[in-house]
């Protein structure tokens, strides 16, 4: 029987001390020019003490003009002495309990907000189909720019290794740039990076190869990959299964299975999935806690590379069932650890479950729930709920505490205000 406390040896030879990982969650705690802060290091020290065998950072961006959000850490050039010192301080705190700390390397692509870049680069010029006008029409990357980005991923990965991070993850999910290349809805290119799946995956495989060359054979490389985009005509499960097999052959050590994009945020759950896609999901997925377990189980039948599943887990029984069934090798925990930072340690000690915070993040009272039928209101309500968790991370980093009673509307206002302040400081400098 596989237990949460069991270690996991990765193909590269590194060993995770247990099967619990803190999933990647955007922190927004960097300086306006993308340098780690003492608050960011403090947050990861708290998580390190929390007992997870591996911590994944939020997006570390390889292009300062393509942030996932203001406050991202940015490594888009060789770090100077100050940047290296700040990265090392972050890594030291994030590994102080003997756990792994992996850097998630990413690029926002067309999911870069207008306040950061009104004309972001992407695989092609297909804009996000979202209301509100927060995202501009993208400009297709040319092949020289693609080649440069591949090398930036490698450079950032090596920089993180040098200062003390113990692994890296290439973010290929959730609609960010690599995911945009993989998706036939977003990628309309007619060159060797578009069209067939073996062309659309070329960018990702080039990144993985360059990163492996930069960090060597014994350093863990992970990829976060959508099981599906959950959009008609998008990156689907059959595509994902094939890509996983190619990644295994490319010496990837761990693949994290997730799903969705900004347009169809299934990373938040399976509610609202298009009916056509829902027919391809086993009924047990809806009944169990973990959103992507069934997708991962099908992948495990085709590959031997370790898989990580993040999203929805709360009870130890469900986590250990997923491990025992072979549906996951690593259990990723996200939102609960924004508030309950010692959750992994408690689970390893025998706790039955982690708390849920869904009731804390509802912007609209239940009697106004019908307003979510309007797409813009639904989007604002969803972002407000996310911002409540952002505020918890800000409190942890700045004050070492959380506040479960914090107002969702106030959290929304504060995060928006900080975003504007960060961008104003970027423009000033």
HELIX and SHEET records of a PDB file:
HELIX    1   1 UNK A   38  UNK A   49  1                                  12    
HELIX    2   2 UNK A   81  UNK A   94  1                                  14    
HELIX    3   3 UNK A  109  UNK A  111  5                                   3    
HELIX    4   4 UNK A  143  UNK A  163  1                                  21    
HELIX    5   5 UNK A  177  UNK A  182  1                                   6    
HELIX    6   6 UNK A  197  UNK A  200  1                                   4    
HELIX    7   7 UNK A  202  UNK A  215  1                                  14    
HELIX    8   8 UNK A  237  UNK A  249  1                                  13    
HELIX    9   9 UNK A  266  UNK A  268  5                                   3    
HELIX   10  10 UNK A  275  UNK A  278  1                                   4    
HELIX   11  11 UNK A  283  UNK A  287  1                                   5    
HELIX   12  12 UNK A  293  UNK A  300  1                                   8    
HELIX   13  13 UNK A  316  UNK A  324  1                                   9    
HELIX   14  14 UNK A  336  UNK A  339  1                                   4    
HELIX   15  15 UNK A  343  UNK A  348  1                                   6    
HELIX   16  16 UNK A  358  UNK A  361  5                                   4    
HELIX   17  17 UNK A  366  UNK A  373  5                                   8    
HELIX   18  18 UNK A  375  UNK A  399  1                                  25    
HELIX   19  19 UNK A  408  UNK A  428  1                                  21    
SHEET    1   A 2 UNK A   8  UNK A   9  0                                        
SHEET    2   A 2 UNK A  15  UNK A  16 -1                                        
SHEET    1   B 9 UNK A  73  UNK A  74  0                                        
SHEET    2   B 9 UNK A  54  UNK A  61  1                                        
SHEET    3   B 9 UNK A  20  UNK A  22  1                                        
SHEET    4   B 9 UNK A 330  UNK A 333  1                                        
SHEET    5   B 9 UNK A 306  UNK A 310  1                                        
SHEET    6   B 9 UNK A 254  UNK A 258  1                                        
SHEET    7   B 9 UNK A 220  UNK A 226  1                                        
SHEET    8   B 9 UNK A 167  UNK A 172  1                                        
SHEET    9   B 9 UNK A 100  UNK A 106  1                                        
SHEET    1   C 2 UNK A 121  UNK A 122  0                                        
SHEET    2   C 2 UNK A 139  UNK A 140  1                                        
END                                                                             
